[in-house]
Structure formats: structure tokens, C-alpha cells
Amino acid sequence: MVGIVLVSHSRMLAEGLMALIQQMANPDLPIRIAAGAGEDHLEIGTDAIEIMEAIQDVYSEEGVLVLMDLGSAILSAETARDLLPPEMAEKVHFCPAPLVEGAMAAAVQAGVGADLKTVCEEARSALLPKLDQLGVPVTEAARIPAIAAVEQEIIL
């Protein structure tokens, strides 16, 4: 099963998101959070070592999908991946999805056994129902991500 790591600057946000996911997804889903900074993780920030350890905890041959909240979380996640052995790092993929909606969609897909590419595609498109409900026009290009674009984004 694809593992999922949620990276957030806020521990409280990540824990709340985990509580939502645990109500909706497969209870056997390998998912971890890496959130907050400082000894108690209550400061705003991210920690590359904590992210690396979370990736290691959920790692499988099917891969690990990492979702991040803000820009510097991407830098911390990239550093974490650089610290992993190369054979593990090549199966760690970053997904440019909205954190909350993307995490929910990714968790459901991973929980039913979808592959890494499908899990990422579902996470990426998770914002579309909200856009439709709010009446925001969505172009067809935004609705269905090109396969090549998705592959390029998740294979970093």
C-alpha cells in the first residue's frame, strides 16, 4: 500500500487532518505527520529529520506520497528525501495538491490499494468539487491533468 506523509508548519493542523482521515480511510493506511518545530513541535515550522523519519515509517515498495502545506515545507521535504538512501528516495514523490482536500482524496485512494500515480492524480483533482460547488469555472486542462505532467511532477 502507498504510504502518505503530511508535512505542515502547524502540528495542530496536521493532527486535526489526521483525525479526519482516520474517520474516512482504511484503518491500515500507513500515514504519518511531520509537523511543527521545536522540542514539543508546537512552534510554527518544519523539521527535515522528522519528515525523513515519517517517510521511513510508512515506506513500502509501492512508494510514499508526500503532501506539504507551504513553500518552505517543500524545502524541508526535499532535504529529508536527500537524507534517505537512494533506493528509498526514488520511491518518494511530492504531490502538488491542496493539503486538506488532497490528503483526504489520497488517503481514500491509497487505502483501497491504488498505485502511487493514481493516488497523486486523485489528490491533485480533489479541489475540483469545491470549485464546481462555488461556481468557479474550471478549464478542461485543469480538470484532467495530463499524464505526462503528473509523471514529471511526481518523479522528482
Secondary structure, 3 states (H helix, E strand, C coil): CCEEEEEECCHHHHHHHHHHHHHHCCCCCCEEEEECECCCCCECCCCHHHHHHHHHHHCCCCCEEEEECCHHHHHHHHHHHHHCCHHHHCCEEECCCCHHHHHHHHHHHHHCCCCHHHHHHHHHHHHHHHHHHCCCCCCHHHHCCCHHHHHHHHCC
